[in-house]
Amino acid sequence: MTAITESSRSRTAQRRSWWVDGLEAAMWLACACGIALMFASGGLLAQTATDWFYTLGRALGIIAAVLMMTQVLLASRAPWVERAIGHDRAIATHTRIGPVAIILLLVHLVLMTSMTGIYDGRSIVEQSLAWADYGWFMLFAQVAAAAFLVVLVTSVAAVRLRVPYERWHAVHMLVYVGVAFAVPHQFLEGSTFRSGGLAWWFWAALWTVSIGSFVVFRLVRPLVLMRRHGLTVESVDPHPDGSTTVTLAGRDLARLRARAGQFFLWRFLSPGLRTQSHPYSLSAAPGDRLRITVKDSGEGSARVRTLQPGTRVLAEGPLGVFTHGARSRRSLLLVAAGIGVTPVRSLLEEAGADDDVTVVIRARSREEAPLLDEVEALAEQRGARLEVILGARGQTWGAVDRPAAIGDLVDRPEDTDVYICGPRAWALQVEADARAAGVPRDAVHREEFGW
Ligand SMILES: Cc1cc2nc3c(=O)[nH]c(=O)nc-3n(C[C@H](O)[C@H](O)[C@H](O)COP(=O)(O)OP(=O)(O)OC[C@H]3O[C@@H](n4cnc5c(N)ncnc54)[C@H](O)[C@@H]3O)c2cc1C
């Protein structure tokens, strides 16, 4: 493995934060340019209240379109987005922006319909029906609005938690139908776009980048990878704690440039599993094999145990930034609970020979701790300190009779990168403890096993 120097680590961490800031700045710049182009095409001719509301409707449509493009880009799994932000952060941002974008689109629809109705002497209902006379693209735009509304309603937490993930996700895909049906009306009806010239090219370029990234990285790339690497299940090994390790073989896997701590979205092409794709982290440092370890957490993960060697696999990835590439400090503390051990085990395996590493494994009992034997063997081999904290949950993130504190586990918290993976509430407690002990904010890395 190439040695990662301290200065190259801090450069990588700094580059990542520039990327994140840059992407956000690009989004607001695109909104500002879109509105400027709208004004340049005559959007300032507002004299009456109706004009003002009409102009507001157009501006909101423009902001919503930029947010929607950002949404498509964040969900595109384009490597430059994934490496910059990290998959979980991209999904979290996608979840946060989504409702805002859809609400703005719906307000745009209401304002445009009611104000155009006032100009043309129609009620809002008459104007809604009249849109179809403007051309097929306006009918499409109405279908898009209906699709967005369904996505908005099904994404409300109360509804989402009642529906199985796979079913919710299938409905969520309607958002792409919405985007595909909404885009033509922008170009064919929106006056900013119809005027051609700079505005037309500006919007065409933005949509090409976002939709193009989606098509290339979500649809085409997984098929290319399947063809190029021919990934198949090599072996399936159930463990006494209930988890199962699956080893995957394929051609030229080094070209994937996967790193310890990353994950893929796996689709096993076997009966009952081919319609589902699930994220699982690499539980061993990638080499000429890839390896995952899966805990039975529901219908899809329970079936992993029944996989047969030779099953073909469609994988999207590698994804995530929970890797050594995110490090900027001299020492390393890896903290895992339950199945959260998977990326931590692979990070331990990939740690440099002179890295100062401490590993903490938290579990109720030895019998329930996945991969504990392997972590013990690796820690000994690498000269890493290992703390195994067993027992029922106590006041801190440790056990009742074995409280844990980051300050007691590492000598110089301010010079330590802390990697945490485990159930959310527990992981937040570890993070708070790390921060209280003096670990800098940018040195805390948390992987969540749920979005
Ligand atoms: C980045 C990441 C890495 C992960 N690594 C591992 C690992 O190494 N080992 C392991 O055992 N588990 C891992 N998980 C968790 C694993 O993906 C879920 O337990 C699994 O998808 C559950 O699916 P299910 O059909 O068995 O359960 P379900 O009952 O269908 O779902 C249980 C919960 O799992 C989540 N989930 C289900 N399907 C998906 C999906 N396709 N995408 C995202 N979330 C989903 C949902 O929050 C759902 O509420 C990881 C999750 C993430 C996000």
The ligand as an ORCA input file, in Angstrom:
! r2SCAN-3c Opt
* xyz 0 1
  C     -23.479      2.956      3.778
  C     -24.105      1.718      4.365
  C     -23.305      0.612      4.606
  C     -23.876     -0.543      5.151
  N     -23.070     -1.614      5.417
  C     -23.599     -2.726      5.968
  C     -22.779     -3.868      6.244
  O     -21.571     -3.885      6.004
  N     -23.387     -4.958      6.779
  C     -24.733     -4.986      7.083
  O     -25.228     -5.988      7.570
  N     -25.524     -3.903      6.838
  C     -24.993     -2.794      6.286
  N     -25.804     -1.718      6.018
  C     -27.234     -1.789      6.366
  C     -27.967     -2.567      5.285
  O     -27.890     -1.893      4.046
  C     -29.456     -2.718      5.642
  O     -29.518     -3.402      6.866
  C     -30.162     -3.516      4.612
  O     -30.250     -2.809      3.402
  C     -31.560     -3.852      5.124
  O     -32.343     -4.376      4.072
  P     -33.435     -5.498      4.385
  O     -34.228     -5.777      3.151
  O     -32.809     -6.675      5.021
  O     -34.343     -4.845      5.488
  P     -35.597     -3.932      5.340
  O     -36.549     -4.375      6.385
  O     -36.070     -3.822      3.921
  O     -34.978     -2.529      5.725
  C     -34.536     -2.225      7.027
  C     -33.977     -0.803      6.967
  O     -32.756     -0.840      6.225
  C     -32.663      0.316      5.373
  N     -32.574     -0.122      3.965
  C     -33.175     -1.155      3.371
  N     -32.846     -1.249      2.081
  C     -32.003     -0.222      1.854
  C     -31.343      0.247      0.697
  N     -31.439     -0.348     -0.471
  N     -30.589      1.364      0.832
  C     -30.464      1.987      2.014
  N     -31.062      1.594      3.143
  C     -31.825      0.500      3.059
  C     -33.907      1.140      5.579
  O     -33.611      2.186      6.486
  C     -34.882      0.189      6.211
  O     -35.752      0.862      7.069
  C     -25.262     -0.578      5.452
  C     -26.054      0.535      5.166
  C     -25.498      1.662      4.633
  C     -26.379      2.842      4.341
*
